Amino acid sequence: MIKELIKLANHLDSKGFVKEADYLDNIIGEAVLSADANGSAGIAAEIEAGLIDDKAEQFVYFLKSLESPQERPSGFKKGSLKKEKIGKSCCWCDKHTLVGVEHIIPRSAGGPPVEKWNLTWACYPCNHLRGPSIGLPPRGREILDGWLTAEFDKITIPSTQELKIYLSQAEDSYL
């Protein structure tokens, strides 16, 4: 059921129904939190039980359930987020410096360009060095101390190709 709701939220986002998709994402998040509060391990339990067996699907589902310790970017439009980025820290290295929008799943891997669950803040060195890769930025592990680095340690990261295939199929399923 959750898988279908995630696909529907992705479809709504891709068609420009951002408020509706965000509302549905909140419902999904509440369901996950409710499952956690009722003693189940939530996403981890569903993955282990084989309810979510595709590595790319697991990754997207995991990212959608993450709560950021700071407000995520409201979108991705060059120059429109100047006030939002003040006081933010990098999701990878946790440095309080000049940050910009980071696509957790890069657009080149089929990542949605404006969905909030796929956006976070990253400093220029981390964002630039990570480039189109899916994993952590290639910086020393002792530097990578941000909230998203810690979350990435908890899940298997799929390949770019696996994500492209999954995201294109998830979008096509509602056409």
PyMOL CGO cylinders between C-alpha atoms (Angstrom):
from pymol import cmd
from pymol.cgo import CYLINDER

trace = [
    CYLINDER, 0.00, 0.00, 0.00, 2.77, 2.46, 0.93, 0.3, 1, 1, 1, 1, 1, 1,
    CYLINDER, 2.77, 2.46, 0.93, 4.58, 1.69, -2.32, 0.3, 1, 1, 1, 1, 1, 1,
    CYLINDER, 4.58, 1.69, -2.32, 1.50, 2.71, -4.31, 0.3, 1, 1, 1, 1, 1, 1,
    CYLINDER, 1.50, 2.71, -4.31, 1.11, 5.92, -2.29, 0.3, 1, 1, 1, 1, 1, 1,
    CYLINDER, 1.11, 5.92, -2.29, 4.76, 6.81, -2.94, 0.3, 1, 1, 1, 1, 1, 1,
    CYLINDER, 4.76, 6.81, -2.94, 4.26, 6.23, -6.67, 0.3, 1, 1, 1, 1, 1, 1,
    CYLINDER, 4.26, 6.23, -6.67, 1.16, 8.42, -6.61, 0.3, 1, 1, 1, 1, 1, 1,
    CYLINDER, 1.16, 8.42, -6.61, 3.02, 11.18, -4.73, 0.3, 1, 1, 1, 1, 1, 1,
    CYLINDER, 3.02, 11.18, -4.73, 5.84, 11.03, -7.31, 0.3, 1, 1, 1, 1, 1, 1,
    CYLINDER, 5.84, 11.03, -7.31, 3.32, 11.25, -10.12, 0.3, 1, 1, 1, 1, 1, 1,
    CYLINDER, 3.32, 11.25, -10.12, 1.56, 14.24, -8.54, 0.3, 1, 1, 1, 1, 1, 1,
    CYLINDER, 1.56, 14.24, -8.54, 4.90, 16.00, -8.11, 0.3, 1, 1, 1, 1, 1, 1,
    CYLINDER, 4.90, 16.00, -8.11, 5.89, 15.33, -11.71, 0.3, 1, 1, 1, 1, 1, 1,
    CYLINDER, 5.89, 15.33, -11.71, 2.61, 16.89, -12.90, 0.3, 1, 1, 1, 1, 1, 1,
    CYLINDER, 2.61, 16.89, -12.90, 3.08, 20.02, -10.79, 0.3, 1, 1, 1, 1, 1, 1,
    CYLINDER, 3.08, 20.02, -10.79, 0.67, 19.18, -7.96, 0.3, 1, 1, 1, 1, 1, 1,
    CYLINDER, 0.67, 19.18, -7.96, 3.27, 19.96, -5.29, 0.3, 1, 1, 1, 1, 1, 1,
    CYLINDER, 3.27, 19.96, -5.29, 0.85, 20.74, -2.44, 0.3, 1, 1, 1, 1, 1, 1,
    CYLINDER, 0.85, 20.74, -2.44, -1.09, 17.54, -3.04, 0.3, 1, 1, 1, 1, 1, 1,
    CYLINDER, -1.09, 17.54, -3.04, 2.10, 15.49, -3.26, 0.3, 1, 1, 1, 1, 1, 1,
    CYLINDER, 2.10, 15.49, -3.26, 3.43, 17.07, -0.05, 0.3, 1, 1, 1, 1, 1, 1,
    CYLINDER, 3.43, 17.07, -0.05, 0.14, 16.27, 1.69, 0.3, 1, 1, 1, 1, 1, 1,
    CYLINDER, 0.14, 16.27, 1.69, 0.41, 12.65, 0.56, 0.3, 1, 1, 1, 1, 1, 1,
    CYLINDER, 0.41, 12.65, 0.56, 4.08, 12.55, 1.64, 0.3, 1, 1, 1, 1, 1, 1,
    CYLINDER, 4.08, 12.55, 1.64, 2.97, 13.71, 5.10, 0.3, 1, 1, 1, 1, 1, 1,
    CYLINDER, 2.97, 13.71, 5.10, 0.41, 10.90, 5.27, 0.3, 1, 1, 1, 1, 1, 1,
    CYLINDER, 0.41, 10.90, 5.27, 3.10, 8.39, 4.28, 0.3, 1, 1, 1, 1, 1, 1,
    CYLINDER, 3.10, 8.39, 4.28, 5.46, 9.83, 6.89, 0.3, 1, 1, 1, 1, 1, 1,
    CYLINDER, 5.46, 9.83, 6.89, 2.77, 9.62, 9.59, 0.3, 1, 1, 1, 1, 1, 1,
    CYLINDER, 2.77, 9.62, 9.59, 2.11, 5.99, 8.66, 0.3, 1, 1, 1, 1, 1, 1,
    CYLINDER, 2.11, 5.99, 8.66, 5.80, 5.20, 8.96, 0.3, 1, 1, 1, 1, 1, 1,
    CYLINDER, 5.80, 5.20, 8.96, 6.06, 7.02, 12.32, 0.3, 1, 1, 1, 1, 1, 1,
    CYLINDER, 6.06, 7.02, 12.32, 2.91, 5.27, 13.54, 0.3, 1, 1, 1, 1, 1, 1,
    CYLINDER, 2.91, 5.27, 13.54, 4.39, 1.90, 12.61, 0.3, 1, 1, 1, 1, 1, 1,
    CYLINDER, 4.39, 1.90, 12.61, 7.58, 2.83, 14.48, 0.3, 1, 1, 1, 1, 1, 1,
    CYLINDER, 7.58, 2.83, 14.48, 5.60, 3.94, 17.56, 0.3, 1, 1, 1, 1, 1, 1,
    CYLINDER, 5.60, 3.94, 17.56, 3.64, 0.68, 17.56, 0.3, 1, 1, 1, 1, 1, 1,
    CYLINDER, 3.64, 0.68, 17.56, 6.80, -1.34, 18.04, 0.3, 1, 1, 1, 1, 1, 1,
    CYLINDER, 6.80, -1.34, 18.04, 7.70, -2.28, 14.48, 0.3, 1, 1, 1, 1, 1, 1,
    CYLINDER, 7.70, -2.28, 14.48, 11.02, -1.23, 13.04, 0.3, 1, 1, 1, 1, 1, 1,
    CYLINDER, 11.02, -1.23, 13.04, 9.24, 0.62, 10.22, 0.3, 1, 1, 1, 1, 1, 1,
    CYLINDER, 9.24, 0.62, 10.22, 11.12, 0.83, 6.95, 0.3, 1, 1, 1, 1, 1, 1,
    CYLINDER, 11.12, 0.83, 6.95, 13.98, -1.42, 8.08, 0.3, 1, 1, 1, 1, 1, 1,
    CYLINDER, 13.98, -1.42, 8.08, 11.48, -4.14, 9.04, 0.3, 1, 1, 1, 1, 1, 1,
    CYLINDER, 11.48, -4.14, 9.04, 9.65, -3.86, 5.72, 0.3, 1, 1, 1, 1, 1, 1,
    CYLINDER, 9.65, -3.86, 5.72, 12.92, -4.14, 3.80, 0.3, 1, 1, 1, 1, 1, 1,
    CYLINDER, 12.92, -4.14, 3.80, 14.08, -7.12, 5.87, 0.3, 1, 1, 1, 1, 1, 1,
    CYLINDER, 14.08, -7.12, 5.87, 10.69, -8.81, 5.48, 0.3, 1, 1, 1, 1, 1, 1,
    CYLINDER, 10.69, -8.81, 5.48, 11.03, -8.51, 1.70, 0.3, 1, 1, 1, 1, 1, 1,
    CYLINDER, 11.03, -8.51, 1.70, 8.04, -6.17, 1.34, 0.3, 1, 1, 1, 1, 1, 1,
    CYLINDER, 8.04, -6.17, 1.34, 10.34, -3.77, -0.46, 0.3, 1, 1, 1, 1, 1, 1,
    CYLINDER, 10.34, -3.77, -0.46, 12.81, -5.85, -2.39, 0.3, 1, 1, 1, 1, 1, 1,
    CYLINDER, 12.81, -5.85, -2.39, 14.16, -3.54, -5.08, 0.3, 1, 1, 1, 1, 1, 1,
    CYLINDER, 14.16, -3.54, -5.08, 17.35, -1.76, -3.94, 0.3, 1, 1, 1, 1, 1, 1,
    CYLINDER, 17.35, -1.76, -3.94, 16.44, 1.50, -5.73, 0.3, 1, 1, 1, 1, 1, 1,
    CYLINDER, 16.44, 1.50, -5.73, 12.90, 1.41, -4.35, 0.3, 1, 1, 1, 1, 1, 1,
    CYLINDER, 12.90, 1.41, -4.35, 14.27, 0.84, -0.84, 0.3, 1, 1, 1, 1, 1, 1,
    CYLINDER, 14.27, 0.84, -0.84, 16.57, 3.82, -1.25, 0.3, 1, 1, 1, 1, 1, 1,
    CYLINDER, 16.57, 3.82, -1.25, 13.82, 6.18, -2.47, 0.3, 1, 1, 1, 1, 1, 1,
    CYLINDER, 13.82, 6.18, -2.47, 11.44, 4.98, 0.25, 0.3, 1, 1, 1, 1, 1, 1,
    CYLINDER, 11.44, 4.98, 0.25, 14.19, 5.52, 2.83, 0.3, 1, 1, 1, 1, 1, 1,
    CYLINDER, 14.19, 5.52, 2.83, 14.93, 9.05, 1.57, 0.3, 1, 1, 1, 1, 1, 1,
    CYLINDER, 14.93, 9.05, 1.57, 11.25, 9.98, 1.66, 0.3, 1, 1, 1, 1, 1, 1,
    CYLINDER, 11.25, 9.98, 1.66, 11.04, 8.95, 5.30, 0.3, 1, 1, 1, 1, 1, 1,
    CYLINDER, 11.04, 8.95, 5.30, 14.07, 10.99, 6.45, 0.3, 1, 1, 1, 1, 1, 1,
    CYLINDER, 14.07, 10.99, 6.45, 13.59, 14.01, 8.63, 0.3, 1, 1, 1, 1, 1, 1,
    CYLINDER, 13.59, 14.01, 8.63, 16.16, 16.74, 8.20, 0.3, 1, 1, 1, 1, 1, 1,
    CYLINDER, 16.16, 16.74, 8.20, 17.39, 18.57, 11.31, 0.3, 1, 1, 1, 1, 1, 1,
    CYLINDER, 17.39, 18.57, 11.31, 16.96, 21.83, 9.39, 0.3, 1, 1, 1, 1, 1, 1,
    CYLINDER, 16.96, 21.83, 9.39, 14.35, 23.15, 6.95, 0.3, 1, 1, 1, 1, 1, 1,
    CYLINDER, 14.35, 23.15, 6.95, 14.90, 21.74, 3.48, 0.3, 1, 1, 1, 1, 1, 1,
    CYLINDER, 14.90, 21.74, 3.48, 15.06, 23.97, 0.39, 0.3, 1, 1, 1, 1, 1, 1,
    CYLINDER, 15.06, 23.97, 0.39, 11.65, 24.97, -0.91, 0.3, 1, 1, 1, 1, 1, 1,
    CYLINDER, 11.65, 24.97, -0.91, 12.66, 24.38, -4.50, 0.3, 1, 1, 1, 1, 1, 1,
    CYLINDER, 12.66, 24.38, -4.50, 15.43, 24.63, -6.99, 0.3, 1, 1, 1, 1, 1, 1,
    CYLINDER, 15.43, 24.63, -6.99, 15.53, 27.92, -8.83, 0.3, 1, 1, 1, 1, 1, 1,
    CYLINDER, 15.53, 27.92, -8.83, 18.81, 29.73, -9.24, 0.3, 1, 1, 1, 1, 1, 1,
    CYLINDER, 18.81, 29.73, -9.24, 18.97, 32.80, -7.04, 0.3, 1, 1, 1, 1, 1, 1,
    CYLINDER, 18.97, 32.80, -7.04, 15.54, 32.37, -5.43, 0.3, 1, 1, 1, 1, 1, 1,
    CYLINDER, 15.54, 32.37, -5.43, 16.70, 30.76, -2.18, 0.3, 1, 1, 1, 1, 1, 1,
    CYLINDER, 16.70, 30.76, -2.18, 19.05, 33.45, -0.83, 0.3, 1, 1, 1, 1, 1, 1,
    CYLINDER, 19.05, 33.45, -0.83, 17.15, 34.01, 2.43, 0.3, 1, 1, 1, 1, 1, 1,
    CYLINDER, 17.15, 34.01, 2.43, 16.50, 30.30, 2.98, 0.3, 1, 1, 1, 1, 1, 1,
    CYLINDER, 16.50, 30.30, 2.98, 20.14, 29.26, 2.96, 0.3, 1, 1, 1, 1, 1, 1,
    CYLINDER, 20.14, 29.26, 2.96, 21.26, 31.68, 5.69, 0.3, 1, 1, 1, 1, 1, 1,
    CYLINDER, 21.26, 31.68, 5.69, 22.38, 29.78, 8.79, 0.3, 1, 1, 1, 1, 1, 1,
    CYLINDER, 22.38, 29.78, 8.79, 22.17, 26.34, 7.21, 0.3, 1, 1, 1, 1, 1, 1,
    CYLINDER, 22.17, 26.34, 7.21, 24.87, 23.68, 7.48, 0.3, 1, 1, 1, 1, 1, 1,
    CYLINDER, 24.87, 23.68, 7.48, 26.07, 21.11, 4.96, 0.3, 1, 1, 1, 1, 1, 1,
    CYLINDER, 26.07, 21.11, 4.96, 24.25, 17.78, 5.07, 0.3, 1, 1, 1, 1, 1, 1,
    CYLINDER, 24.25, 17.78, 5.07, 27.50, 15.92, 4.37, 0.3, 1, 1, 1, 1, 1, 1,
    CYLINDER, 27.50, 15.92, 4.37, 30.22, 17.66, 6.45, 0.3, 1, 1, 1, 1, 1, 1,
    CYLINDER, 30.22, 17.66, 6.45, 28.05, 19.70, 8.85, 0.3, 1, 1, 1, 1, 1, 1,
    CYLINDER, 28.05, 19.70, 8.85, 30.05, 22.88, 8.20, 0.3, 1, 1, 1, 1, 1, 1,
    CYLINDER, 30.05, 22.88, 8.20, 28.18, 26.15, 8.77, 0.3, 1, 1, 1, 1, 1, 1,
    CYLINDER, 28.18, 26.15, 8.77, 29.26, 27.92, 5.61, 0.3, 1, 1, 1, 1, 1, 1,
    CYLINDER, 29.26, 27.92, 5.61, 27.81, 29.07, 2.33, 0.3, 1, 1, 1, 1, 1, 1,
    CYLINDER, 27.81, 29.07, 2.33, 25.49, 26.29, 1.12, 0.3, 1, 1, 1, 1, 1, 1,
    CYLINDER, 25.49, 26.29, 1.12, 23.47, 25.59, -1.98, 0.3, 1, 1, 1, 1, 1, 1,
    CYLINDER, 23.47, 25.59, -1.98, 20.77, 23.14, -3.00, 0.3, 1, 1, 1, 1, 1, 1,
    CYLINDER, 20.77, 23.14, -3.00, 21.91, 19.51, -3.17, 0.3, 1, 1, 1, 1, 1, 1,
    CYLINDER, 21.91, 19.51, -3.17, 19.91, 16.88, -5.03, 0.3, 1, 1, 1, 1, 1, 1,
    CYLINDER, 19.91, 16.88, -5.03, 20.27, 13.73, -2.93, 0.3, 1, 1, 1, 1, 1, 1,
    CYLINDER, 20.27, 13.73, -2.93, 19.52, 11.67, -6.03, 0.3, 1, 1, 1, 1, 1, 1,
    CYLINDER, 19.52, 11.67, -6.03, 21.20, 13.73, -8.75, 0.3, 1, 1, 1, 1, 1, 1,
    CYLINDER, 21.20, 13.73, -8.75, 19.07, 14.83, -11.68, 0.3, 1, 1, 1, 1, 1, 1,
    CYLINDER, 19.07, 14.83, -11.68, 21.42, 12.90, -13.96, 0.3, 1, 1, 1, 1, 1, 1,
    CYLINDER, 21.42, 12.90, -13.96, 20.34, 9.72, -12.13, 0.3, 1, 1, 1, 1, 1, 1,
    CYLINDER, 20.34, 9.72, -12.13, 16.66, 10.53, -12.67, 0.3, 1, 1, 1, 1, 1, 1,
    CYLINDER, 16.66, 10.53, -12.67, 16.26, 12.32, -9.35, 0.3, 1, 1, 1, 1, 1, 1,
    CYLINDER, 16.26, 12.32, -9.35, 13.29, 14.66, -9.19, 0.3, 1, 1, 1, 1, 1, 1,
    CYLINDER, 13.29, 14.66, -9.19, 14.48, 18.26, -9.50, 0.3, 1, 1, 1, 1, 1, 1,
    CYLINDER, 14.48, 18.26, -9.50, 12.03, 19.96, -7.12, 0.3, 1, 1, 1, 1, 1, 1,
    CYLINDER, 12.03, 19.96, -7.12, 10.59, 17.36, -4.74, 0.3, 1, 1, 1, 1, 1, 1,
    CYLINDER, 10.59, 17.36, -4.74, 11.45, 18.37, -1.16, 0.3, 1, 1, 1, 1, 1, 1,
    CYLINDER, 11.45, 18.37, -1.16, 12.42, 14.85, -0.10, 0.3, 1, 1, 1, 1, 1, 1,
    CYLINDER, 12.42, 14.85, -0.10, 15.21, 14.93, -2.70, 0.3, 1, 1, 1, 1, 1, 1,
    CYLINDER, 15.21, 14.93, -2.70, 16.55, 18.37, -1.74, 0.3, 1, 1, 1, 1, 1, 1,
    CYLINDER, 16.55, 18.37, -1.74, 18.90, 19.37, 1.05, 0.3, 1, 1, 1, 1, 1, 1,
    CYLINDER, 18.90, 19.37, 1.05, 21.71, 21.86, 1.70, 0.3, 1, 1, 1, 1, 1, 1,
    CYLINDER, 21.71, 21.86, 1.70, 25.37, 21.18, 0.88, 0.3, 1, 1, 1, 1, 1, 1,
    CYLINDER, 25.37, 21.18, 0.88, 28.52, 23.28, 0.90, 0.3, 1, 1, 1, 1, 1, 1,
    CYLINDER, 28.52, 23.28, 0.90, 30.22, 23.91, -2.41, 0.3, 1, 1, 1, 1, 1, 1,
    CYLINDER, 30.22, 23.91, -2.41, 33.14, 21.48, -1.86, 0.3, 1, 1, 1, 1, 1, 1,
    CYLINDER, 33.14, 21.48, -1.86, 30.85, 18.56, -0.96, 0.3, 1, 1, 1, 1, 1, 1,
    CYLINDER, 30.85, 18.56, -0.96, 28.33, 19.32, -3.71, 0.3, 1, 1, 1, 1, 1, 1,
    CYLINDER, 28.33, 19.32, -3.71, 31.01, 19.86, -6.35, 0.3, 1, 1, 1, 1, 1, 1,
    CYLINDER, 31.01, 19.86, -6.35, 33.10, 16.82, -5.42, 0.3, 1, 1, 1, 1, 1, 1,
    CYLINDER, 33.10, 16.82, -5.42, 30.05, 14.55, -5.22, 0.3, 1, 1, 1, 1, 1, 1,
    CYLINDER, 30.05, 14.55, -5.22, 28.90, 15.66, -8.67, 0.3, 1, 1, 1, 1, 1, 1,
    CYLINDER, 28.90, 15.66, -8.67, 26.55, 13.17, -10.33, 0.3, 1, 1, 1, 1, 1, 1,
    CYLINDER, 26.55, 13.17, -10.33, 27.43, 10.28, -8.02, 0.3, 1, 1, 1, 1, 1, 1,
    CYLINDER, 27.43, 10.28, -8.02, 24.86, 8.71, -5.69, 0.3, 1, 1, 1, 1, 1, 1,
    CYLINDER, 24.86, 8.71, -5.69, 27.07, 8.05, -2.67, 0.3, 1, 1, 1, 1, 1, 1,
    CYLINDER, 27.07, 8.05, -2.67, 29.03, 10.22, -0.28, 0.3, 1, 1, 1, 1, 1, 1,
    CYLINDER, 29.03, 10.22, -0.28, 31.29, 13.02, -1.52, 0.3, 1, 1, 1, 1, 1, 1,
    CYLINDER, 31.29, 13.02, -1.52, 34.88, 11.82, -2.02, 0.3, 1, 1, 1, 1, 1, 1,
    CYLINDER, 34.88, 11.82, -2.02, 36.26, 13.70, 0.98, 0.3, 1, 1, 1, 1, 1, 1,
    CYLINDER, 36.26, 13.70, 0.98, 38.04, 12.24, 3.98, 0.3, 1, 1, 1, 1, 1, 1,
    CYLINDER, 38.04, 12.24, 3.98, 35.67, 10.27, 6.18, 0.3, 1, 1, 1, 1, 1, 1,
    CYLINDER, 35.67, 10.27, 6.18, 36.85, 12.31, 9.17, 0.3, 1, 1, 1, 1, 1, 1,
    CYLINDER, 36.85, 12.31, 9.17, 35.40, 15.42, 7.45, 0.3, 1, 1, 1, 1, 1, 1,
    CYLINDER, 35.40, 15.42, 7.45, 32.02, 13.86, 6.63, 0.3, 1, 1, 1, 1, 1, 1,
    CYLINDER, 32.02, 13.86, 6.63, 30.12, 14.42, 9.86, 0.3, 1, 1, 1, 1, 1, 1,
    CYLINDER, 30.12, 14.42, 9.86, 26.72, 15.66, 8.62, 0.3, 1, 1, 1, 1, 1, 1,
    CYLINDER, 26.72, 15.66, 8.62, 23.25, 14.26, 9.25, 0.3, 1, 1, 1, 1, 1, 1,
    CYLINDER, 23.25, 14.26, 9.25, 22.89, 12.76, 5.75, 0.3, 1, 1, 1, 1, 1, 1,
    CYLINDER, 22.89, 12.76, 5.75, 26.27, 11.04, 5.97, 0.3, 1, 1, 1, 1, 1, 1,
    CYLINDER, 26.27, 11.04, 5.97, 25.05, 9.23, 9.08, 0.3, 1, 1, 1, 1, 1, 1,
    CYLINDER, 25.05, 9.23, 9.08, 21.82, 8.22, 7.32, 0.3, 1, 1, 1, 1, 1, 1,
    CYLINDER, 21.82, 8.22, 7.32, 23.66, 6.92, 4.24, 0.3, 1, 1, 1, 1, 1, 1,
    CYLINDER, 23.66, 6.92, 4.24, 25.58, 4.55, 6.51, 0.3, 1, 1, 1, 1, 1, 1,
    CYLINDER, 25.58, 4.55, 6.51, 22.27, 2.79, 7.28, 0.3, 1, 1, 1, 1, 1, 1,
    CYLINDER, 22.27, 2.79, 7.28, 21.27, 1.69, 3.77, 0.3, 1, 1, 1, 1, 1, 1,
    CYLINDER, 21.27, 1.69, 3.77, 22.66, 0.09, 0.63, 0.3, 1, 1, 1, 1, 1, 1,
    CYLINDER, 22.66, 0.09, 0.63, 23.04, 2.71, -2.06, 0.3, 1, 1, 1, 1, 1, 1,
    CYLINDER, 23.04, 2.71, -2.06, 21.87, 1.62, -5.53, 0.3, 1, 1, 1, 1, 1, 1,
    CYLINDER, 21.87, 1.62, -5.53, 23.67, 2.36, -8.76, 0.3, 1, 1, 1, 1, 1, 1,
    CYLINDER, 23.67, 2.36, -8.76, 22.76, 5.29, -10.98, 0.3, 1, 1, 1, 1, 1, 1,
    CYLINDER, 22.76, 5.29, -10.98, 21.31, 2.86, -13.55, 0.3, 1, 1, 1, 1, 1, 1,
    CYLINDER, 21.31, 2.86, -13.55, 19.12, 1.10, -10.95, 0.3, 1, 1, 1, 1, 1, 1,
    CYLINDER, 19.12, 1.10, -10.95, 17.72, 4.46, -9.83, 0.3, 1, 1, 1, 1, 1, 1,
    CYLINDER, 17.72, 4.46, -9.83, 17.08, 5.66, -13.38, 0.3, 1, 1, 1, 1, 1, 1,
    CYLINDER, 17.08, 5.66, -13.38, 15.13, 2.48, -14.16, 0.3, 1, 1, 1, 1, 1, 1,
    CYLINDER, 15.13, 2.48, -14.16, 13.13, 2.54, -10.92, 0.3, 1, 1, 1, 1, 1, 1,
    CYLINDER, 13.13, 2.54, -10.92, 12.28, 6.26, -11.09, 0.3, 1, 1, 1, 1, 1, 1,
    CYLINDER, 12.28, 6.26, -11.09, 11.22, 6.05, -14.74, 0.3, 1, 1, 1, 1, 1, 1,
    CYLINDER, 11.22, 6.05, -14.74, 8.98, 3.04, -13.99, 0.3, 1, 1, 1, 1, 1, 1,
    CYLINDER, 8.98, 3.04, -13.99, 7.50, 4.71, -10.90, 0.3, 1, 1, 1, 1, 1, 1,
    CYLINDER, 7.50, 4.71, -10.90, 6.60, 7.75, -13.00, 0.3, 1, 1, 1, 1, 1, 1,
    CYLINDER, 6.60, 7.75, -13.00, 5.24, 5.69, -15.90, 0.3, 1, 1, 1, 1, 1, 1,
    CYLINDER, 5.24, 5.69, -15.90, 2.98, 3.60, -13.67, 0.3, 1, 1, 1, 1, 1, 1,
    CYLINDER, 2.98, 3.60, -13.67, 0.51, 6.49, -13.35, 0.3, 1, 1, 1, 1, 1, 1,
    CYLINDER, 0.51, 6.49, -13.35, 0.47, 7.65, -16.98, 0.3, 1, 1, 1, 1, 1, 1,
]
cmd.load_cgo(trace, "trace")
